[in-house]
Every structure is written in C-alpha cells, then in structure tokens.
Amino acid sequence: MKNTVRLDKLLSNFGFGSRSEIKKMVRNGLVTIDGEVAGDPSMHVDPEKSVIVANGRTLNYRKFVYVMMNKPAGVVSATYDARLRTVVDLLPEELACFDLFPAGRLDIDTEGLLLLTNDGQLAHNLLSPKKHVAKRYYALVAGQVTEDDVAAFSEGVVLDDGYKTMPAELIIIRSGLRSETELVLHEGKYHQVKRMFEAVGKKVLYLKRIQIDGLRLDETLAPGECRELTPEELELLKGGDGSHLFDT
C-alpha cells in the first residue's frame, strides 16, 4: 500500500482541479481507473500501475520531473522572493504543480541553462563540491582575452578574497576590444566567472550558461521558456549509468 495515494489528492496535485472539483468529477462519473468509473474520491490508487483518466485527460504520472529552462536575466534562481520574479514563477501550469526547485543557481543577470526538479538526490549530487560537475558558459568580455589568460585559467587564478580556483578551461572564440569566450568550470563559487575574469583585468559584459555535465541548453528555447528533459537528455545528465554523480 505504500505506493498508493488518495485519488482526489493525486489529481489535485497534478493540476486537474481543486479537491472539491475532483470530488465533483467523481460524483459525475468523469473519473475512471483502468477503464472503471471511480466511485470514491478518497479511494487509494497506485498511479504507477493504474491508468487514470479525469474529465477526458489521462494522468501522466511521474514521480520525479526534470525541467530544462532557459533562464532570462532579471529573474532570481529561487522558489520564492518577496520582491522579484523567480524561475518557479515562469513555470507553466502543467509543471507548477510539481513543487519544483532549481538545482543550483544563476546570478540574476546571468542567462541560460537551469535545471528544475523535485528529485532531491540528483540535485544534491549535481551540486556536491565533491562531484566536480562541469558547467560550460559563454562569456562576452570587455578587453582582449589572450593565451596568457588561457594559461592562467588552466592553472587556477586567485580571486579577490584570496581563494585560488580549480583549473578551468578557457576557450577564445574571438579576441578583440570585446572578446567572445567559453569557459568550463568544475566548481561554483559566488560570482565565480566574473571574479575570474576580473582577476586577469577583464570585465564580463554578458554571461550565459550553455551546458551542465552532458546536458546542453536547447537553443530553440527562448529566454523564460522551459520543457521537460527527454529520457536521452536525462541519461546524458547522469552520464549514462550515472556513476560519476552517484559514487560515494
């Protein structure tokens, strides 16, 4: 019985309506379980084994949900903020009911790939400093980025608070008064990308995360848009068998 849940609670949690609306659907014979009309909104069902249809819609049950968002600037990576709009506020209604939270964060003015999920274990492993999960950024930088900067980043640079970063990969796309670069980090200190460039006398003008581990941002997503990961993308995120995320 431990995998069962009350029918009205289940449907309400998945956005089919309020508890009272679900009860009304059941009374009117609009809810079926494996083809049989449900007789009691308080009955317990196993959503992993039963086909549940409410008001013509089939319940697509998922214990865990994984959402890729192209975070826009001006939105905070949080579930709640008293003043500012959050990434959770951007979720469409069909995903908002899952109590998703951002697995990690991006600065308010940073755009790009953000994962939202209700899988606490995966989020923990993605964020654990011990895992050194790679994150790739595109950075537009004021100043001419040089091979000396590439070498400095590969050794690790000393930030303004005296912390020396882990080695990072800096790729020069175009060097000039404004340089285009990509940067791969294996840690996530506060404002790290901006502070690393400041350490070599440059200023980040625009920053966008484009990849987390094996998961790359879907460039067809406009800023603020999101979608669930495909099974293939989830496997990429977990590294095939997920061993590098789930080792102890």
Secondary structure as GFF3:
##gff-version 3
##sequence-region A 1 248
A	DSSP	beta_strand	5	6	.	.	.	ID=ss1
A	DSSP	alpha_helix	7	13	.	.	.	ID=ss2
A	DSSP	alpha_helix	19	27	.	.	.	ID=ss3
A	DSSP	beta_strand	31	33	.	.	.	ID=ss4
A	DSSP	beta_strand	36	37	.	.	.	ID=ss5
A	DSSP	beta_strand	44	45	.	.	.	ID=ss6
A	DSSP	beta_strand	52	54	.	.	.	ID=ss7
A	DSSP	beta_strand	57	58	.	.	.	ID=ss8
A	DSSP	beta_strand	66	71	.	.	.	ID=ss9
A	DSSP	three_ten_helix	88	90	.	.	.	ID=ss10
A	DSSP	alpha_helix	93	96	.	.	.	ID=ss11
A	DSSP	beta_strand	101	102	.	.	.	ID=ss12
A	DSSP	beta_strand	111	117	.	.	.	ID=ss13
A	DSSP	alpha_helix	120	127	.	.	.	ID=ss14
A	DSSP	beta_strand	135	142	.	.	.	ID=ss15
A	DSSP	alpha_helix	147	155	.	.	.	ID=ss16
A	DSSP	beta_strand	169	174	.	.	.	ID=ss17
A	DSSP	beta_strand	178	185	.	.	.	ID=ss18
A	DSSP	alpha_helix	192	199	.	.	.	ID=ss19
A	DSSP	beta_strand	203	212	.	.	.	ID=ss20
A	DSSP	beta_strand	215	216	.	.	.	ID=ss21
A	DSSP	beta_strand	226	228	.	.	.	ID=ss22
A	DSSP	alpha_helix	231	237	.	.	.	ID=ss23
A	DSSP	alpha_helix	243	246	.	.	.	ID=ss24
###
